Amino acid sequence: MVLSANQKSSCFVLQLAAMQLMMYIGNDLIEVVPLEHENIPKPGYLGSFKRNLKLKYKELIKQFSEPPEF
């Protein structure tokens, strides 16, 4: 497969972009956590961040009828 010049530069930019886990409640961004790209496929890596954020914002989560989204 041959990519055009625009597609090649887009792929390159995606590789350099920082990976982040974002926690939202409704439309509100609560916190952003930077991730290490090489650890994302490891079992439990993302789950540990989600658990910690849910514990950290336990009282805030109780105030809303909808659960947090990541």
N, CA, C and O atoms as a Maestro MAE file, in Angstrom:
{
 s_m_m2io_version
 :::
 2.0.0
}

f_m_ct {
 s_m_title
 :::
 protein
 m_atom[280] {
  # First column is atom index #
  i_m_mmod_type
  r_m_x_coord
  r_m_y_coord
  r_m_z_coord
  i_m_residue_number
  s_m_chain_name
  s_m_pdb_residue_name
  s_m_pdb_atom_name
  i_m_atomic_number
  :::
  1 25 0.850 -1.172 0.000 1 A "MET " " N  " 7
  2 3 0.000 0.000 0.000 1 A "MET " " CA " 6
  3 2 0.896 1.236 0.000 1 A "MET " " C  " 6
  4 15 1.880 1.289 0.738 1 A "MET " " O  " 8
  5 25 0.565 2.218 -0.815 2 A "VAL " " N  " 7
  6 3 1.310 3.463 -0.916 2 A "VAL " " CA " 6
  7 2 0.464 4.586 -0.337 2 A "VAL " " C  " 6
  8 15 -0.705 4.743 -0.688 2 A "VAL " " O  " 8
  9 25 1.068 5.367 0.556 3 A "LEU " " N  " 7
  10 3 0.358 6.476 1.184 3 A "LEU " " CA " 6
  11 2 0.758 7.785 0.529 3 A "LEU " " C  " 6
  12 15 1.898 7.957 0.098 3 A "LEU " " O  " 8
  13 25 -0.179 8.690 0.459 4 A "SER " " N  " 7
  14 3 0.140 10.025 -0.058 4 A "SER " " CA " 6
  15 2 0.977 10.768 0.976 4 A "SER " " C  " 6
  16 15 1.121 10.306 2.108 4 A "SER " " O  " 8
  17 25 1.525 11.907 0.596 5 A "ALA " " N  " 7
  18 3 2.362 12.701 1.507 5 A "ALA " " CA " 6
  19 2 1.585 13.110 2.754 5 A "ALA " " C  " 6
  20 15 2.138 13.093 3.854 5 A "ALA " " O  " 8
  21 25 0.314 13.477 2.602 6 A "ASN " " N  " 7
  22 3 -0.502 13.886 3.757 6 A "ASN " " CA " 6
  23 2 -0.721 12.727 4.712 6 A "ASN " " C  " 6
  24 15 -0.646 12.908 5.928 6 A "ASN " " O  " 8
  25 25 -0.990 11.549 4.190 7 A "GLN " " N  " 7
  26 3 -1.220 10.388 5.037 7 A "GLN " " CA " 6
  27 2 0.047 9.997 5.783 7 A "GLN " " C  " 6
  28 15 -0.021 9.619 6.953 7 A "GLN " " O  " 8
  29 25 1.196 10.080 5.134 8 A "LYS " " N  " 7
  30 3 2.449 9.740 5.803 8 A "LYS " " CA " 6
  31 2 2.715 10.688 6.967 8 A "LYS " " C  " 6
  32 15 3.101 10.241 8.047 8 A "LYS " " O  " 8
  33 25 2.518 11.971 6.767 9 A "SER " " N  " 7
  34 3 2.780 12.912 7.854 9 A "SER " " CA " 6
  35 2 1.773 12.721 8.985 9 A "SER " " C  " 6
  36 15 2.128 12.890 10.151 9 A "SER " " O  " 8
  37 25 0.534 12.377 8.669 10 A "SER " " N  " 7
  38 3 -0.472 12.135 9.702 10 A "SER " " CA " 6
  39 2 -0.089 10.931 10.551 10 A "SER " " C  " 6
  40 15 -0.226 10.966 11.774 10 A "SER " " O  " 8
  41 25 0.383 9.882 9.923 11 A "CYS " " N  " 7
  42 3 0.805 8.694 10.667 11 A "CYS " " CA " 6
  43 2 1.964 9.042 11.595 11 A "CYS " " C  " 6
  44 15 1.999 8.582 12.736 11 A "CYS " " O  " 8
  45 25 2.889 9.829 11.132 12 A "PHE " " N  " 7
  46 3 4.045 10.223 11.932 12 A "PHE " " CA " 6
  47 2 3.611 11.027 13.153 12 A "PHE " " C  " 6
  48 15 4.122 10.816 14.253 12 A "PHE " " O  " 8
  49 25 2.685 11.932 12.965 13 A "VAL " " N  " 7
  50 3 2.203 12.760 14.066 13 A "VAL " " CA " 6
  51 2 1.507 11.899 15.110 13 A "VAL " " C  " 6
  52 15 1.673 12.140 16.305 13 A "VAL " " O  " 8
  53 25 0.744 10.917 14.699 14 A "LEU " " N  " 7
  54 3 0.059 10.042 15.642 14 A "LEU " " CA " 6
  55 2 1.041 9.272 16.510 14 A "LEU " " C  " 6
  56 15 0.762 9.023 17.683 14 A "LEU " " O  " 8
  57 25 2.181 8.894 15.956 15 A "GLN " " N  " 7
  58 3 3.167 8.155 16.723 15 A "GLN " " CA " 6
  59 2 3.802 9.026 17.801 15 A "GLN " " C  " 6
  60 15 4.221 8.511 18.837 15 A "GLN " " O  " 8
  61 25 3.880 10.314 17.578 16 A "LEU " " N  " 7
  62 3 4.509 11.213 18.536 16 A "LEU " " CA " 6
  63 2 3.532 11.744 19.580 16 A "LEU " " C  " 6
  64 15 3.959 12.285 20.600 16 A "LEU " " O  " 8
  65 25 2.244 11.602 19.347 17 A "ALA " " N  " 7
  66 3 1.239 12.145 20.265 17 A "ALA " " CA " 6
  67 2 1.282 11.390 21.598 17 A "ALA " " C  " 6
  68 15 1.419 10.167 21.628 17 A "ALA " " O  " 8
  69 25 1.165 12.133 22.686 18 A "ALA " " N  " 7
  70 3 1.156 11.535 24.019 18 A "ALA " " CA " 6
  71 2 -0.192 10.861 24.267 18 A "ALA " " C  " 6
  72 15 -1.243 11.394 23.914 18 A "ALA " " O  " 8
  73 25 -0.140 9.703 24.869 19 A "MET " " N  " 7
  74 3 -1.365 8.984 25.200 19 A "MET " " CA " 6
  75 2 -1.819 9.436 26.582 19 A "MET " " C  " 6
  76 15 -1.012 9.577 27.501 19 A "MET " " O  " 8
  77 25 -3.132 9.663 26.715 20 A "GLN " " N  " 7
  78 3 -3.686 10.127 27.978 20 A "GLN " " CA " 6
  79 2 -4.993 9.410 28.269 20 A "GLN " " C  " 6
  80 15 -5.760 9.092 27.359 20 A "GLN " " O  " 8
  81 25 -5.236 9.160 29.546 21 A "LEU " " N  " 7
  82 3 -6.516 8.643 29.997 21 A "LEU " " CA " 6
  83 2 -7.275 9.818 30.580 21 A "LEU " " C  " 6
  84 15 -6.783 10.493 31.485 21 A "LEU " " O  " 8
  85 25 -8.477 10.068 30.064 22 A "MET " " N  " 7
  86 3 -9.278 11.202 30.520 22 A "MET " " CA " 6
  87 2 -10.525 10.704 31.223 22 A "MET " " C  " 6
  88 15 -11.211 9.815 30.720 22 A "MET " " O  " 8
  89 25 -10.819 11.263 32.368 23 A "MET " " N  " 7
  90 3 -12.016 10.901 33.133 23 A "MET " " CA " 6
  91 2 -13.022 12.033 33.026 23 A "MET " " C  " 6
  92 15 -12.732 13.184 33.354 23 A "MET " " O  " 8
  93 25 -14.208 11.680 32.559 24 A "TYR " " N  " 7
  94 3 -15.314 12.628 32.441 24 A "TYR " " CA " 6
  95 2 -16.467 12.183 33.333 24 A "TYR " " C  " 6
  96 15 -16.715 10.990 33.508 24 A "TYR " " O  " 8
  97 25 -17.155 13.153 33.884 25 A "ILE " " N  " 7
  98 3 -18.465 12.908 34.496 25 A "ILE " " CA " 6
  99 2 -19.407 13.851 33.776 25 A "ILE " " C  " 6
  100 15 -19.291 15.071 33.894 25 A "ILE " " O  " 8
  101 25 -20.341 13.280 33.030 26 A "GLY " " N  " 7
  102 3 -21.187 14.085 32.158 26 A "GLY " " CA " 6
  103 2 -20.316 14.730 31.097 26 A "GLY " " C  " 6
  104 15 -19.550 14.045 30.420 26 A "GLY " " O  " 8
  105 25 -20.426 16.034 30.947 27 A "ASN " " N  " 7
  106 3 -19.598 16.763 29.978 27 A "ASN " " CA " 6
  107 2 -18.360 17.383 30.621 27 A "ASN " " C  " 6
  108 15 -17.598 18.077 29.948 27 A "ASN " " O  " 8
  109 25 -18.151 17.141 31.912 28 A "ASP " " N  " 7
  110 3 -17.054 17.762 32.639 28 A "ASP " " CA " 6
  111 2 -15.813 16.873 32.652 28 A "ASP " " C  " 6
  112 15 -15.870 15.707 33.042 28 A "ASP " " O  " 8
  113 25 -14.700 17.442 32.219 29 A "LEU " " N  " 7
  114 3 -13.422 16.748 32.300 29 A "LEU " " CA " 6
  115 2 -12.928 16.868 33.733 29 A "LEU " " C  " 6
  116 15 -12.747 17.973 34.245 29 A "LEU " " O  " 8
  117 25 -12.709 15.718 34.382 30 A "ILE " " N  " 7
  118 3 -12.319 15.712 35.791 30 A "ILE " " CA " 6
  119 2 -10.804 15.656 35.943 30 A "ILE " " C  " 6
  120 15 -10.229 16.441 36.697 30 A "ILE " " O  " 8
  121 25 -10.158 14.745 35.240 31 A "GLU " " N  " 7
  122 3 -8.700 14.637 35.344 31 A "GLU " " CA " 6
  123 2 -8.140 13.937 34.111 31 A "GLU " " C  " 6
  124 15 -8.814 13.124 33.478 31 A "GLU " " O  " 8
  125 25 -6.890 14.269 33.782 32 A "VAL " " N  " 7
  126 3 -6.166 13.648 32.672 32 A "VAL " " CA " 6
  127 2 -4.899 13.022 33.240 32 A "VAL " " C  " 6
  128 15 -4.154 13.665 33.979 32 A "VAL " " O  " 8
  129 25 -4.663 11.757 32.886 33 A "VAL " " N  " 7
  130 3 -3.485 11.042 33.362 33 A "VAL " " CA " 6
  131 2 -2.636 10.656 32.153 33 A "VAL " " C  " 6
  132 15 -3.139 10.006 31.236 33 A "VAL " " O  " 8
  133 25 -1.354 11.043 32.133 34 A "PRO " " N  " 7
  134 3 -0.486 10.627 31.024 34 A "PRO " " CA " 6
  135 2 -0.190 9.136 31.118 34 A "PRO " " C  " 6
  136 15 -0.026 8.595 32.211 34 A "PRO " " O  " 8
  137 25 -0.123 8.478 29.973 35 A "LEU " " N  " 7
  138 3 0.124 7.032 29.913 35 A "LEU " " CA " 6
  139 2 1.427 6.745 29.189 35 A "LEU " " C  " 6
  140 15 1.847 7.507 28.319 35 A "LEU " " O  " 8
  141 25 2.061 5.643 29.554 36 A "GLU " " N  " 7
  142 3 3.240 5.173 28.854 36 A "GLU " " CA " 6
  143 2 2.784 4.218 27.765 36 A "GLU " " C  " 6
  144 15 2.216 3.162 28.043 36 A "GLU " " O  " 8
  145 25 3.038 4.600 26.531 37 A "HIS " " N  " 7
  146 3 2.532 3.864 25.369 37 A "HIS " " CA " 6
  147 2 2.880 2.375 25.426 37 A "HIS " " C  " 6
  148 15 2.040 1.536 25.099 37 A "HIS " " O  " 8
  149 25 4.099 2.035 25.835 38 A "GLU " " N  " 7
  150 3 4.516 0.638 25.821 38 A "GLU " " CA " 6
  151 2 3.817 -0.207 26.879 38 A "GLU " " C  " 6
  152 15 3.824 -1.434 26.778 38 A "GLU " " O  " 8
  153 25 3.216 0.412 27.891 39 A "ASN " " N  " 7
  154 3 2.528 -0.330 28.950 39 A "ASN " " CA " 6
  155 2 1.042 -0.524 28.700 39 A "ASN " " C  " 6
  156 15 0.403 -1.302 29.409 39 A "ASN " " O  " 8
  157 25 0.479 0.151 27.727 40 A "ILE " " N  " 7
  158 3 -0.963 0.076 27.474 40 A "ILE " " CA " 6
  159 2 -1.441 -1.352 27.200 40 A "ILE " " C  " 6
  160 15 -2.504 -1.724 27.697 40 A "ILE " " O  " 8
  161 25 -0.713 -2.167 26.436 41 A "PRO " " N  " 7
  162 3 -1.192 -3.534 26.202 41 A "PRO " " CA " 6
  163 2 -1.092 -4.460 27.423 41 A "PRO " " C  " 6
  164 15 -1.667 -5.549 27.414 41 A "PRO " " O  " 8
  165 25 -0.377 -4.047 28.464 42 A "LYS " " N  " 7
  166 3 -0.202 -4.904 29.637 42 A "LYS " " CA " 6
  167 2 -1.503 -4.999 30.418 42 A "LYS " " C  " 6
  168 15 -2.141 -3.982 30.690 42 A "LYS " " O  " 8
  169 25 -1.903 -6.222 30.784 43 A "PRO " " N  " 7
  170 3 -3.141 -6.396 31.552 43 A "PRO " " CA " 6
  171 2 -3.095 -5.628 32.876 43 A "PRO " " C  " 6
  172 15 -2.112 -5.695 33.615 43 A "PRO " " O  " 8
  173 25 -4.162 -4.908 33.153 44 A "GLY " " N  " 7
  174 3 -4.296 -4.188 34.410 44 A "GLY " " CA " 6
  175 2 -3.709 -2.788 34.430 44 A "GLY " " C  " 6
  176 15 -3.931 -2.046 35.387 44 A "GLY " " O  " 8
  177 25 -2.962 -2.407 33.395 45 A "TYR " " N  " 7
  178 3 -2.322 -1.085 33.399 45 A "TYR " " CA " 6
  179 2 -3.366 0.025 33.415 45 A "TYR " " C  " 6
  180 15 -3.334 0.889 34.291 45 A "TYR " " O  " 8
  181 25 -4.289 0.012 32.459 46 A "LEU " " N  " 7
  182 3 -5.330 1.054 32.423 46 A "LEU " " CA " 6
  183 2 -6.290 0.920 33.593 46 A "LEU " " C  " 6
  184 15 -6.740 1.919 34.155 46 A "LEU " " O  " 8
  185 25 -6.603 -0.322 33.960 47 A "GLY " " N  " 7
  186 3 -7.533 -0.562 35.058 47 A "GLY " " CA " 6
  187 2 -7.048 0.030 36.376 47 A "GLY " " C  " 6
  188 15 -7.852 0.509 37.177 47 A "GLY " " O  " 8
  189 25 -5.740 -0.001 36.603 48 A "SER " " N  " 7
  190 3 -5.210 0.555 37.852 48 A "SER " " CA " 6
  191 2 -5.434 2.062 37.919 48 A "SER " " C  " 6
  192 15 -5.748 2.595 38.983 48 A "SER " " O  " 8
  193 25 -5.275 2.753 36.790 49 A "PHE " " N  " 7
  194 3 -5.545 4.193 36.765 49 A "PHE " " CA " 6
  195 2 -7.023 4.469 36.994 49 A "PHE " " C  " 6
  196 15 -7.382 5.378 37.742 49 A "PHE " " O  " 8
  197 25 -7.884 3.680 36.347 50 A "LYS " " N  " 7
  198 3 -9.330 3.878 36.506 50 A "LYS " " CA " 6
  199 2 -9.751 3.669 37.953 50 A "LYS " " C  " 6
  200 15 -10.519 4.462 38.497 50 A "LYS " " O  " 8
  201 25 -9.250 2.600 38.583 51 A "ARG " " N  " 7
  202 3 -9.590 2.336 39.987 51 A "ARG " " CA " 6
  203 2 -9.138 3.486 40.885 51 A "ARG " " C  " 6
  204 15 -9.890 3.933 41.750 51 A "ARG " " O  " 8
  205 25 -7.913 3.962 40.681 52 A "ASN " " N  " 7
  206 3 -7.392 5.053 41.510 52 A "ASN " " CA " 6
  207 2 -8.195 6.339 41.334 52 A "ASN " " C  " 6
  208 15 -8.465 7.046 42.305 52 A "ASN " " O  " 8
  209 25 -8.575 6.638 40.093 53 A "LEU " " N  " 7
  210 3 -9.370 7.850 39.850 53 A "LEU " " CA " 6
  211 2 -10.760 7.728 40.480 53 A "LEU " " C  " 6
  212 15 -11.278 8.697 41.036 53 A "LEU " " O  " 8
  213 25 -11.358 6.547 40.392 54 A "LYS " " N  " 7
  214 3 -12.683 6.349 41.002 54 A "LYS " " CA " 6
  215 2 -12.610 6.503 42.518 54 A "LYS " " C  " 6
  216 15 -13.519 7.066 43.129 54 A "LYS " " O  " 8
  217 25 -11.541 6.008 43.123 55 A "LEU " " N  " 7
  218 3 -11.373 6.176 44.569 55 A "LEU " " CA " 6
  219 2 -11.120 7.635 44.942 55 A "LEU " " C  " 6
  220 15 -11.679 8.145 45.913 55 A "LEU " " O  " 8
  221 25 -10.276 8.292 44.163 56 A "LYS " " N  " 7
  222 3 -9.930 9.688 44.427 56 A "LYS " " CA " 6
  223 2 -11.150 10.605 44.361 56 A "LYS " " C  " 6
  224 15 -11.282 11.539 45.152 56 A "LYS " " O  " 8
  225 25 -12.042 10.324 43.405 57 A "TYR " " N  " 7
  226 3 -13.216 11.178 43.193 57 A "TYR " " CA " 6
  227 2 -14.510 10.492 43.634 57 A "TYR " " C  " 6
  228 15 -15.578 10.766 43.086 57 A "TYR " " O  " 8
  229 25 -14.416 9.613 44.611 58 A "LYS " " N  " 7
  230 3 -15.567 8.849 45.100 58 A "LYS " " CA " 6
  231 2 -16.734 9.753 45.510 58 A "LYS " " C  " 6
  232 15 -17.877 9.504 45.129 58 A "LYS " " O  " 8
  233 25 -16.448 10.790 46.276 59 A "GLU " " N  " 7
  234 3 -17.500 11.696 46.750 59 A "GLU " " CA " 6
  235 2 -18.130 12.478 45.595 59 A "GLU " " C  " 6
  236 15 -19.343 12.684 45.576 59 A "GLU " " O  " 8
  237 25 -17.326 12.904 44.652 60 A "LEU " " N  " 7
  238 3 -17.842 13.626 43.489 60 A "LEU " " CA " 6
  239 2 -18.732 12.716 42.648 60 A "LEU " " C  " 6
  240 15 -19.786 13.144 42.178 60 A "LEU " " O  " 8
  241 25 -18.319 11.474 42.456 61 A "ILE " " N  " 7
  242 3 -19.083 10.507 41.658 61 A "ILE " " CA " 6
  243 2 -20.452 10.253 42.279 61 A "ILE " " C  " 6
  244 15 -21.443 10.095 41.566 61 A "ILE " " O  " 8
  245 25 -20.505 10.213 43.612 62 A "LYS " " N  " 7
  246 3 -21.778 9.987 44.306 62 A "LYS " " CA " 6
  247 2 -22.804 11.085 44.018 62 A "LYS " " C  " 6
  248 15 -24.008 10.837 44.081 62 A "LYS " " O  " 8
  249 25 -22.342 12.286 43.704 63 A "GLN " " N  " 7
  250 3 -23.231 13.418 43.478 63 A "GLN " " CA " 6
  251 2 -23.929 13.365 42.121 63 A "GLN " " C  " 6
  252 15 -24.901 14.086 41.898 63 A "GLN " " O  " 8
  253 25 -23.445 12.523 41.219 64 A "PHE " " N  " 7
  254 3 -23.997 12.446 39.875 64 A "PHE " " CA " 6
  255 2 -24.748 11.138 39.677 64 A "PHE " " C  " 6
  256 15 -24.408 10.121 40.281 64 A "PHE " " O  " 8
  257 25 -25.769 11.169 38.832 65 A "SER " " N  " 7
  258 3 -26.565 9.970 38.580 65 A "SER " " CA " 6
  259 2 -25.889 9.052 37.553 65 A "SER " " C  " 6
  260 15 -26.220 7.870 37.465 65 A "SER " " O  " 8
  261 25 -24.949 9.592 36.784 66 A "GLU " " N  " 7
  262 3 -24.277 8.783 35.765 66 A "GLU " " CA " 6
  263 2 -22.851 8.454 36.195 66 A "GLU " " C  " 6
  264 15 -22.202 9.256 36.866 66 A "GLU " " O  " 8
  265 25 -22.366 7.280 35.811 67 A "PRO " " N  " 7
  266 3 -20.997 6.887 36.189 67 A "PRO " " CA " 6
  267 2 -19.958 7.644 35.371 67 A "PRO " " C  " 6
  268 15 -20.281 8.192 34.317 67 A "PRO " " O  " 8
  269 25 -18.721 7.679 35.843 68 A "PRO " " N  " 7
  270 3 -17.666 8.349 35.079 68 A "PRO " " CA " 6
  271 2 -17.374 7.589 33.777 68 A "PRO " " C  " 6
  272 15 -17.572 6.377 33.687 68 A "PRO " " O  " 8
  273 25 -16.905 8.325 32.790 69 A "GLU " " N  " 7
  274 3 -16.491 7.731 31.509 69 A "GLU " " CA " 6
  275 2 -15.021 7.992 31.325 69 A "GLU " " C  " 6
  276 15 -14.500 9.032 31.728 69 A "GLU " " O  " 8
  277 25 -14.343 7.015 30.699 70 A "PHE " " N  " 7
  278 3 -12.917 7.152 30.443 70 A "PHE " " CA " 6
  279 2 -12.648 7.063 28.971 70 A "PHE " " C  " 6
  280 15 -11.496 7.157 28.547 70 A "PHE " " O  " 8
  :::
 }
 m_bond[279] {
  # First column is bond index #
  i_m_from
  i_m_to
  i_m_order
  :::
  1 1 2 1
  2 2 3 1
  3 3 4 2
  4 3 5 1
  5 5 6 1
  6 6 7 1
  7 7 8 2
  8 7 9 1
  9 9 10 1
  10 10 11 1
  11 11 12 2
  12 11 13 1
  13 13 14 1
  14 14 15 1
  15 15 16 2
  16 15 17 1
  17 17 18 1
  18 18 19 1
  19 19 20 2
  20 19 21 1
  21 21 22 1
  22 22 23 1
  23 23 24 2
  24 23 25 1
  25 25 26 1
  26 26 27 1
  27 27 28 2
  28 27 29 1
  29 29 30 1
  30 30 31 1
  31 31 32 2
  32 31 33 1
  33 33 34 1
  34 34 35 1
  35 35 36 2
  36 35 37 1
  37 37 38 1
  38 38 39 1
  39 39 40 2
  40 39 41 1
  41 41 42 1
  42 42 43 1
  43 43 44 2
  44 43 45 1
  45 45 46 1
  46 46 47 1
  47 47 48 2
  48 47 49 1
  49 49 50 1
  50 50 51 1
  51 51 52 2
  52 51 53 1
  53 53 54 1
  54 54 55 1
  55 55 56 2
  56 55 57 1
  57 57 58 1
  58 58 59 1
  59 59 60 2
  60 59 61 1
  61 61 62 1
  62 62 63 1
  63 63 64 2
  64 63 65 1
  65 65 66 1
  66 66 67 1
  67 67 68 2
  68 67 69 1
  69 69 70 1
  70 70 71 1
  71 71 72 2
  72 71 73 1
  73 73 74 1
  74 74 75 1
  75 75 76 2
  76 75 77 1
  77 77 78 1
  78 78 79 1
  79 79 80 2
  80 79 81 1
  81 81 82 1
  82 82 83 1
  83 83 84 2
  84 83 85 1
  85 85 86 1
  86 86 87 1
  87 87 88 2
  88 87 89 1
  89 89 90 1
  90 90 91 1
  91 91 92 2
  92 91 93 1
  93 93 94 1
  94 94 95 1
  95 95 96 2
  96 95 97 1
  97 97 98 1
  98 98 99 1
  99 99 100 2
  100 99 101 1
  101 101 102 1
  102 102 103 1
  103 103 104 2
  104 103 105 1
  105 105 106 1
  106 106 107 1
  107 107 108 2
  108 107 109 1
  109 109 110 1
  110 110 111 1
  111 111 112 2
  112 111 113 1
  113 113 114 1
  114 114 115 1
  115 115 116 2
  116 115 117 1
  117 117 118 1
  118 118 119 1
  119 119 120 2
  120 119 121 1
  121 121 122 1
  122 122 123 1
  123 123 124 2
  124 123 125 1
  125 125 126 1
  126 126 127 1
  127 127 128 2
  128 127 129 1
  129 129 130 1
  130 130 131 1
  131 131 132 2
  132 131 133 1
  133 133 134 1
  134 134 135 1
  135 135 136 2
  136 135 137 1
  137 137 138 1
  138 138 139 1
  139 139 140 2
  140 139 141 1
  141 141 142 1
  142 142 143 1
  143 143 144 2
  144 143 145 1
  145 145 146 1
  146 146 147 1
  147 147 148 2
  148 147 149 1
  149 149 150 1
  150 150 151 1
  151 151 152 2
  152 151 153 1
  153 153 154 1
  154 154 155 1
  155 155 156 2
  156 155 157 1
  157 157 158 1
  158 158 159 1
  159 159 160 2
  160 159 161 1
  161 161 162 1
  162 162 163 1
  163 163 164 2
  164 163 165 1
  165 165 166 1
  166 166 167 1
  167 167 168 2
  168 167 169 1
  169 169 170 1
  170 170 171 1
  171 171 172 2
  172 171 173 1
  173 173 174 1
  174 174 175 1
  175 175 176 2
  176 175 177 1
  177 177 178 1
  178 178 179 1
  179 179 180 2
  180 179 181 1
  181 181 182 1
  182 182 183 1
  183 183 184 2
  184 183 185 1
  185 185 186 1
  186 186 187 1
  187 187 188 2
  188 187 189 1
  189 189 190 1
  190 190 191 1
  191 191 192 2
  192 191 193 1
  193 193 194 1
  194 194 195 1
  195 195 196 2
  196 195 197 1
  197 197 198 1
  198 198 199 1
  199 199 200 2
  200 199 201 1
  201 201 202 1
  202 202 203 1
  203 203 204 2
  204 203 205 1
  205 205 206 1
  206 206 207 1
  207 207 208 2
  208 207 209 1
  209 209 210 1
  210 210 211 1
  211 211 212 2
  212 211 213 1
  213 213 214 1
  214 214 215 1
  215 215 216 2
  216 215 217 1
  217 217 218 1
  218 218 219 1
  219 219 220 2
  220 219 221 1
  221 221 222 1
  222 222 223 1
  223 223 224 2
  224 223 225 1
  225 225 226 1
  226 226 227 1
  227 227 228 2
  228 227 229 1
  229 229 230 1
  230 230 231 1
  231 231 232 2
  232 231 233 1
  233 233 234 1
  234 234 235 1
  235 235 236 2
  236 235 237 1
  237 237 238 1
  238 238 239 1
  239 239 240 2
  240 239 241 1
  241 241 242 1
  242 242 243 1
  243 243 244 2
  244 243 245 1
  245 245 246 1
  246 246 247 1
  247 247 248 2
  248 247 249 1
  249 249 250 1
  250 250 251 1
  251 251 252 2
  252 251 253 1
  253 253 254 1
  254 254 255 1
  255 255 256 2
  256 255 257 1
  257 257 258 1
  258 258 259 1
  259 259 260 2
  260 259 261 1
  261 261 262 1
  262 262 263 1
  263 263 264 2
  264 263 265 1
  265 265 266 1
  266 266 267 1
  267 267 268 2
  268 267 269 1
  269 269 270 1
  270 270 271 1
  271 271 272 2
  272 271 273 1
  273 273 274 1
  274 274 275 1
  275 275 276 2
  276 275 277 1
  277 277 278 1
  278 278 279 1
  279 279 280 2
  :::
 }
}
